[in-house]
Amino acid sequence: MVEYTYRVLRLPRGTTRDTARRVLTEHAEHGGWELDRLRLNPDGSRRIQLRRKIIRQVRTF
């Protein structure tokens, strides 16, 4: 079974799409995060949930 760790980002109202895209790209390229869920709130702020796999090492000897 695959396990994930999650991170929630909140971007304030007035954040442009281009800025949001750059933030998500940085997390994806340098942290290994992928987009799990994005919510645009009625007040204009964004709540972004990212996830990445937990890789567990198993002893082989």
N, C-alpha and C positions, 0 to 999 in steps of 0.2 A: 504494500500500500504506500502511496506517495504521501509524504507529509510536507506541509508548507509553513513558512513563517510569513507573517503579514506586517505591513506598515501602512499607516494612514497619513495622508498629506491633506492639508487644508490650504487652499489658495483663496485669498481674499477677493472680495468684489472688485471689479475693475481690472483684474488680471486678464491680459489679452490671450487669445488662443495661441499666438506664437510663443509667448512666454510660458504658458502651460505646456506646450509641446516641447520646448527646450528643457524644462524641468524634468519631464517624463523621460526624455531621451537621455539625459545625464544619469538618472537612476537606472535605466535599462542598460546602458553601455558600460558604466563603471561599477554598478552594484549587482548586476544580474537580476534585477527586478522585472516583473512583467505586470501589465495592467490586469487587475481582477475586476474592478468595479469603479465606475465614475458616476458621480451624482452632481448635477447642477441644481443648486438650491434656489428657491424662489427669490432670495435676496441677491442673487448673482454670484455667490461664492461657490467654490467647487470642493467636493469631498472626494478624494481619490484613494482607492484601496489598491495597494500593490502586493504582490506575493512572489516568493521564490522558493524553490525546492530546498528541503533540508536533506543533505547528503550524509548519511551515517556510514562510518567505516566499520567493516566487519573483519574481525581477526580471521586469518586464514590458516593459522598453524595450530 
